[in-house]
């Protein structure tokens, strides 16, 4: 089985959002899902900056 690891950095601070909830679609990951890859694991790792978050996707095919 082949694996790919993709790390995405997201700025989660949205000044225009009054309820402080946001949803993000990550087109780069979607491209692999459309090609038949599946998400084996998702790893969240906080950063030193409160407005940013890192999400690592381990994909498998």
Legacy VTK file of the C-alpha trace (Angstrom):
# vtk DataFile Version 3.0
C-alpha trace
ASCII
DATASET POLYDATA
POINTS 61 float
0.000 0.000 0.000
1.148 3.482 -0.826
0.937 6.359 1.634
1.026 10.134 1.376
1.323 12.641 4.206
-0.122 16.123 3.750
0.151 18.858 6.381
-2.220 21.796 6.126
-1.838 25.082 8.018
-5.123 26.900 8.609
-5.676 30.395 9.977
-8.710 29.845 12.196
-9.192 33.453 13.277
-12.012 34.991 11.274
-12.765 38.573 12.276
-15.897 38.670 10.150
-17.465 35.616 11.808
-19.601 36.616 14.772
-20.057 33.132 16.238
-16.334 32.250 15.828
-17.143 29.024 13.954
-15.716 28.396 10.519
-15.632 25.503 8.080
-12.844 24.937 5.565
-12.718 22.685 2.535
-9.188 21.631 1.653
-9.127 21.187 -2.112
-5.621 19.694 -2.110
-6.788 16.801 0.100
-10.043 16.475 -1.861
-8.020 15.926 -5.042
-6.429 12.811 -3.541
-9.747 11.560 -2.159
-11.253 11.891 -5.639
-8.329 9.814 -6.971
-9.152 6.913 -4.644
-6.936 7.710 -1.647
-8.498 7.270 1.806
-7.710 9.046 5.053
-5.984 6.611 7.383
-5.232 9.086 10.168
-5.714 12.760 11.039
-3.261 14.426 13.420
-3.948 17.850 14.919
-0.930 19.745 16.202
-1.256 23.195 17.772
1.149 25.981 16.909
2.695 28.779 18.950
0.327 31.236 17.248
-3.215 30.994 18.631
-4.814 31.864 15.282
-3.222 28.966 13.396
-3.655 25.214 13.534
-1.856 22.383 11.750
-3.678 19.303 10.520
-1.758 16.360 9.095
-3.571 13.850 6.905
-2.100 10.389 6.393
-3.569 9.037 3.153
-3.440 5.468 1.909
-4.199 3.775 -1.388
LINES 1 62
61 0 1 2 3 4 5 6 7 8 9 10 11 12 13 14 15 16 17 18 19 20 21 22 23 24 25 26 27 28 29 30 31 32 33 34 35 36 37 38 39 40 41 42 43 44 45 46 47 48 49 50 51 52 53 54 55 56 57 58 59 60
